[in-house]
Amino acid sequence: MRILLDECIPRPLAQYLPDYYVRTVPQMGWASVINGVLLKLAEAEFDVFITVDKGIRYQQNLRSTVLGIVVLRRTQQSPGTSAAARA
């Protein structure tokens, strides 16, 4: 499975997915690309897109995509605790 992590996802999350091909949006050279274009680019090369953008389902027409989209929920974190460490 090929997984793309959105810009807002901490890069260390990839270490928790060792059996998968994982890249970040910046690694792909797609930093600052708007969501509609980003989803089309991702759809051509990835199976799953992971983001924290809760509004993506309202901002984009997702009915025509074959890309799996996972929206992670942010939680309150205590100082010194990274989101990836809790994943």
CORNOR-V581422 format. One record per pair of residues at least 6 apart in sequence whose ideal C-beta (glycine too) atoms are under 7 Angstrom apart, sorted by the first residue. I is the first residue (numbers start at 1). GAP is how many residues later the second one is. Records with the same first field share a line. If there is no record, write none. Layout:
I = GAP + GAP
This chain:
1 = 19 + 46 + 47
2 = 19 + 43 + 44 + 45
3 = 14 + 17 + 18 + 19 + 43 + 44 + 45 + 47
4 = 19 + 21 + 38 + 42 + 45
5 = 8 + 9 + 17 + 19 + 20 + 45
6 = 19 + 43 + 44 + 45 + 47
7 = 18 + 19 + 24
8 = 43 + 44
9 = 41 + 42 + 43
10 = 72 + 73 + 74
11 = 13
12 = 70 + 72
13 = 71 + 74
14 = 8
16 = 71
25 = 6 + 13
30 = 8 + 11
33 = 8
35 = 21 + 24 + 25
36 = 24
39 = 10 + 21 + 26 + 28
42 = 7 + 25
43 = 22 + 23 + 24
46 = 21
47 = 21
48 = 20 + 22
49 = 18 + 20
50 = 20 + 22
51 = 20
52 = 19 + 20 + 22
53 = 18
54 = 17
56 = 13 + 15
62 = 7
77 = 6
